[in-house]
Amino acid sequence: MAEPAAAYGAPNPMLGISLKIVSVVVFVGMHTSLKASGPDIPAGQLVFCRSFFALIPVVAYLAWLGDLRTALKTDDFAGHVLRGVIGVSSMSLGFFALSRLPYPEWISISYAAPLLTVVFAAVFLRETVRAYRWSAVVIGLLGVLVVTTPNMGIMGSVPDARTTIGITASLVSAAFSAVAMIQIRRLVRHEKTATIVVYFSLTSTGLSLLTIVFGWVWPTPEQAALLVAAGLCGGVGQLLLTACYRYADASTIAPFEYTSLILAIGIGYALFGEAIGASTLIGSTIVVAAGIFIIWRESRLGLPRRESRRVTPPQG
């Protein structure tokens, strides 16, 4: 079930970058909607709304392309279910943390995911990771420590239980996200992009629905509108993210992911009254620099990027 070459457009780096930036804006809108819905909405309910309503633009787009029927054909149903379990775990923890942490701090910690992906790829996929990338990973993870340490009571400060739980959940979410990326790299070897995207939306919707037994809440009209908006943004953002890799290499596009930090700082301050702390600013700068160096290094070494061009994981 190899992806047909015709599915990819002619190289157009500026279009690819533009689509990437728009996808970042849309995903930030998704996270903002989820955060604005309030901490009283259970994480499982947030994941369900994000996954279920994301199906609307995804299914509509695939139907328009005439790919909807073939998107459901798979040779690895169990692999898709496993990817769904991992993804739901990552999103649940991530959305839980988002309701308990300032937006800039949350998004800075989430940048640990691509760093951990390098580690897991070396361990589980036996990918070659050279000294330069190992050094960048270590430095980047130190940057994550700079962000989290002041709130964990490690340096003698008094920890806030709510913040500590949020940071822990965010770190574990980043680890699950990295594992999800490894699973996607395995799936992409024999599954189409549309198949991976559709099955993830379906499995995450079904799995998150099971959490209703733990108690969901009846949202207010405003909360309901925000939850629907979050799901629609998630679906549109995924389509844009998938499309951008058709026009430019991942090494060209990936650094623009970090524009989300600038947006998070502005939105956190303007909408939620969250001022960014010095440790978060310094730590996030270190993490971003490490991530960009890894991208640059892989580009220089000419490492295969076909997996990233073919599929990108739905973002929580």
C-alpha positions as CSV (number, residue, x, y, z in Angstrom):
1,M,0.0,0.0,0.0
2,A,2.7,2.4,-1.0
3,E,1.7,6.1,-1.3
4,P,1.5,7.2,-5.0
5,A,4.0,9.7,-6.1
6,A,1.3,11.8,-7.6
7,A,0.0,12.6,-4.2
8,Y,2.8,15.1,-3.7
9,G,3.0,18.5,-5.4
10,A,5.9,20.0,-7.2
11,P,8.5,21.5,-4.8
12,N,7.5,24.9,-3.6
13,P,9.3,25.7,-0.4
14,M,7.5,29.0,0.2
15,L,4.1,27.4,-0.1
16,G,5.2,24.6,2.2
17,I,6.4,27.1,4.8
18,S,3.2,29.1,4.5
19,L,1.1,26.0,5.1
20,K,3.2,25.0,8.0
21,I,2.8,28.4,9.7
22,V,-1.0,28.4,9.1
23,S,-1.1,24.9,10.6
24,V,0.8,26.2,13.7
25,V,-1.7,29.1,14.1
26,V,-4.6,26.7,13.8
27,F,-3.2,24.2,16.3
28,V,-2.5,27.1,18.7
29,G,-6.2,28.0,18.3
30,M,-7.1,24.4,19.2
31,H,-5.0,24.5,22.4
32,T,-6.3,28.0,23.3
33,S,-9.9,26.7,22.9
34,L,-9.2,23.7,25.1
35,K,-7.5,25.8,27.7
36,A,-10.3,28.4,27.7
37,S,-12.9,25.7,28.2
38,G,-11.8,25.5,31.8
39,P,-10.2,23.0,34.1
40,D,-13.5,21.4,35.1
41,I,-13.8,19.5,31.7
42,P,-12.2,16.0,32.2
43,A,-9.2,15.3,30.0
44,G,-10.9,12.3,28.4
45,Q,-13.8,14.5,27.4
46,L,-11.4,17.0,25.9
47,V,-9.7,14.2,23.8
48,F,-13.1,12.9,22.6
49,C,-14.2,16.4,21.4
50,R,-10.8,17.0,19.8
51,S,-10.9,13.7,18.0
52,F,-14.6,13.4,17.1
53,F,-15.1,16.9,15.6
54,A,-11.7,16.6,13.8
55,L,-13.3,13.9,11.8
56,I,-15.6,16.4,10.1
57,P,-13.0,18.3,8.0
58,V,-10.9,15.2,7.6
59,V,-13.7,13.0,6.2
60,A,-15.0,15.9,4.1
61,Y,-11.6,16.4,2.5
62,L,-11.0,12.7,1.8
63,A,-14.5,12.4,0.4
64,W,-13.8,15.4,-1.9
65,L,-10.6,13.7,-3.1
66,G,-12.4,10.4,-3.5
67,D,-10.1,8.7,-1.1
68,L,-12.5,8.0,1.8
69,R,-13.2,4.3,0.9
70,T,-9.6,3.4,0.3
71,A,-8.5,5.2,3.5
72,L,-10.2,2.5,5.5
73,K,-8.2,-0.4,3.9
74,T,-5.4,-1.5,6.1
75,D,-3.0,-4.4,6.5
76,D,-2.2,-3.6,10.2
77,F,-5.3,-2.9,12.2
78,A,-3.6,-3.8,15.4
79,G,-0.8,-1.3,14.7
80,H,-3.4,1.5,14.3
81,V,-5.1,0.5,17.5
82,L,-1.7,0.6,19.3
83,R,-1.0,4.0,17.8
84,G,-4.4,5.2,19.0
85,V,-3.8,4.0,22.6
86,I,-0.4,5.8,22.6
87,G,-1.9,8.9,21.1
88,V,-4.9,9.1,23.5
89,S,-2.5,8.7,26.4
90,S,-0.3,11.5,25.2
91,M,-3.3,13.8,24.5
92,S,-5.0,13.1,27.7
93,L,-2.0,13.9,29.8
94,G,-1.1,16.9,27.6
95,F,-4.6,18.4,27.8
96,F,-4.7,17.7,31.6
97,A,-1.4,19.6,31.9
98,L,-2.5,22.4,29.7
99,S,-5.3,23.2,32.2
100,R,-2.9,23.5,35.0
101,L,0.2,25.2,33.5
102,P,0.8,28.6,32.0
103,Y,0.6,28.2,28.2
104,P,4.2,29.2,27.4
105,E,5.5,26.8,30.1
106,W,3.3,24.0,28.8
107,I,4.4,24.4,25.2
108,S,8.1,24.7,26.1
109,I,7.9,21.3,27.9
110,S,6.1,19.8,24.9
111,Y,9.1,20.6,22.8
112,A,10.9,17.7,24.6
113,A,8.9,15.3,22.4
114,P,11.1,15.6,19.2
115,L,14.2,15.3,21.4
116,L,13.0,12.1,23.0
117,T,12.0,10.8,19.5
118,V,15.7,10.9,18.6
119,V,16.5,8.8,21.7
120,F,13.7,6.3,21.1
121,A,14.6,6.0,17.4
122,A,18.1,5.0,18.3
123,V,16.9,2.5,20.9
124,F,13.9,0.9,19.2
125,L,14.5,1.5,15.5
126,R,18.3,1.2,15.7
127,E,18.7,4.4,13.8
128,T,22.2,5.9,13.7
129,V,22.6,8.9,16.0
130,R,25.9,10.6,16.0
131,A,27.7,12.6,18.7
132,Y,26.4,16.0,17.5
133,R,22.7,15.0,17.7
134,W,23.3,13.2,21.1
135,S,24.9,16.4,22.4
136,A,21.9,18.5,21.1
137,V,19.4,16.1,22.8
138,V,21.3,16.4,26.1
139,I,21.4,20.2,25.9
140,G,17.8,20.4,24.9
141,L,16.7,18.2,27.8
142,L,18.7,20.4,30.1
143,G,16.7,23.3,28.8
144,V,13.5,21.4,29.8
145,L,15.0,21.1,33.3
146,V,15.6,24.8,33.4
147,V,11.9,25.3,32.6
148,T,10.6,22.8,35.2
149,T,13.1,23.0,38.1
150,P,11.8,26.2,39.7
151,N,8.3,24.7,40.1
152,M,9.3,21.3,41.3
153,G,11.0,22.2,44.5
154,I,14.3,20.8,43.4
155,M,16.3,24.0,44.0
156,G,14.8,24.7,47.5
157,S,11.7,26.5,46.3
158,V,8.3,25.6,47.7
159,P,6.6,23.4,45.1
160,D,3.0,24.1,44.1
161,A,1.1,20.7,44.0
162,R,-1.1,21.7,41.1
163,T,1.9,22.9,39.0
164,T,4.0,19.9,39.9
165,I,1.3,17.5,38.8
166,G,0.9,19.5,35.6
167,I,4.6,19.5,34.8
168,T,4.8,15.7,35.5
169,A,1.8,15.0,33.2
170,S,3.3,17.2,30.5
171,L,6.7,15.4,30.6
172,V,5.0,12.0,30.4
173,S,2.8,13.3,27.6
174,A,6.0,14.3,25.7
175,A,7.4,10.8,26.2
176,F,4.2,9.2,24.9
177,S,4.2,11.6,21.9
178,A,7.8,10.5,21.1
179,V,6.7,6.8,21.2
180,A,3.7,7.7,19.0
181,M,6.2,9.1,16.4
182,I,8.1,5.8,16.5
183,Q,4.9,3.8,15.9
184,I,4.0,6.1,13.0
185,R,7.5,5.5,11.4
186,R,6.7,1.8,11.5
187,L,3.2,2.2,10.1
188,V,4.3,4.5,7.3
189,R,6.4,1.7,5.8
190,H,3.2,0.0,4.5
191,E,0.2,2.3,5.2
192,K,-1.1,5.3,3.4
193,T,-1.2,8.8,5.0
194,A,-5.0,8.9,4.8
195,T,-5.3,5.5,6.4
196,I,-3.1,6.5,9.4
197,V,-4.9,9.8,9.9
198,V,-8.4,8.3,9.6
199,Y,-7.7,5.4,11.9
200,F,-6.1,7.6,14.5
201,S,-9.2,9.8,14.6
202,L,-11.5,6.8,14.8
203,T,-9.5,4.9,17.4
204,S,-8.9,8.0,19.6
205,T,-12.6,8.9,19.4
206,G,-13.6,5.4,20.5
207,L,-11.0,5.0,23.2
208,S,-11.6,8.5,24.7
209,L,-15.4,7.8,24.7
210,L,-14.7,5.0,27.2
211,T,-13.7,7.6,29.8
212,I,-17.3,8.6,30.1
213,V,-17.7,6.0,32.8
214,F,-15.3,8.1,35.0
215,G,-17.7,11.0,34.8
216,W,-18.0,13.7,32.2
217,V,-19.6,17.1,32.8
218,W,-22.3,18.9,30.8
219,P,-20.6,21.9,29.2
220,T,-22.1,25.3,29.2
221,P,-23.0,26.7,25.7
222,E,-19.7,28.6,25.7
223,Q,-17.7,25.6,26.7
224,A,-19.5,23.5,24.1
225,A,-18.6,26.0,21.3
226,L,-15.0,26.0,22.4
227,L,-14.8,22.2,22.4
228,V,-16.3,22.0,18.9
229,A,-14.0,24.7,17.7
230,A,-11.0,22.8,19.2
231,G,-12.0,19.6,17.3
232,L,-12.5,21.5,14.0
233,C,-9.2,23.2,14.4
234,G,-7.5,19.9,15.1
235,G,-8.8,18.4,11.9
236,V,-8.0,21.4,9.7
237,G,-4.6,21.7,11.3
238,Q,-3.8,18.1,10.6
239,L,-4.8,18.5,6.9
240,L,-2.6,21.6,6.6
241,L,0.3,19.9,8.3
242,T,0.1,16.9,6.0
243,A,-0.2,19.2,3.0
244,C,2.9,21.3,3.8
245,Y,5.2,18.3,3.5
246,R,4.1,17.8,-0.1
247,Y,5.8,21.0,-1.1
248,A,9.0,21.2,0.9
249,D,11.4,19.0,2.9
250,A,10.9,18.5,6.6
251,S,14.2,20.1,7.3
252,T,13.0,23.2,5.7
253,I,9.6,23.3,7.4
254,A,10.2,21.9,10.8
255,P,11.9,24.9,12.4
256,F,8.7,27.0,11.9
257,E,7.0,24.8,14.5
258,Y,8.7,26.9,17.1
259,T,6.7,30.0,16.1
260,S,4.0,28.4,18.3
261,L,6.1,29.6,21.3
262,I,5.8,33.2,20.3
263,L,2.0,32.8,19.9
264,A,1.8,31.0,23.2
265,I,3.6,33.8,25.0
266,G,1.3,36.4,23.5
267,I,-2.0,34.5,24.0
268,G,-1.0,33.4,27.5
269,Y,-0.5,37.0,28.5
270,A,-3.4,38.6,26.6
271,L,-6.1,36.0,27.3
272,F,-5.0,34.2,30.5
273,G,-2.9,36.8,32.3
274,E,0.1,34.6,32.2
275,A,3.5,36.4,32.3
276,I,6.4,34.3,31.1
277,G,9.0,33.7,33.8
278,A,12.8,34.0,33.2
279,S,13.4,30.3,33.7
280,T,10.8,29.5,31.1
281,L,12.2,32.0,28.6
282,I,15.8,30.8,29.1
283,G,14.9,27.1,29.1
284,S,12.6,27.3,26.0
285,T,15.3,29.1,24.1
286,I,17.7,26.3,24.9
287,V,15.2,23.7,23.8
288,V,14.3,25.5,20.6
289,A,18.0,26.0,19.7
290,A,18.7,22.3,20.3
291,G,15.7,21.2,18.2
292,I,16.8,23.5,15.3
293,F,20.3,22.2,15.5
294,I,19.1,18.6,15.2
295,I,17.0,19.5,12.2
296,W,20.0,21.3,10.6
297,R,22.3,18.5,11.3
298,E,20.0,15.9,9.8
299,S,19.7,18.0,6.7
300,R,23.4,18.4,6.4
301,L,23.9,14.6,6.8
302,G,21.3,13.9,4.2
303,L,19.4,11.6,6.5
304,P,16.2,10.1,5.0
305,R,13.2,12.3,5.6
306,R,10.7,10.3,3.6
307,E,8.7,9.3,6.6
308,S,8.1,12.9,7.6
309,R,7.1,13.9,4.1
310,R,4.6,11.1,3.9
311,V,2.9,11.5,7.3
312,T,2.8,13.6,10.4
313,P,1.1,12.7,13.6
314,P,-2.1,14.4,14.7
315,Q,-1.0,17.0,17.3
316,G,-2.6,17.1,20.7
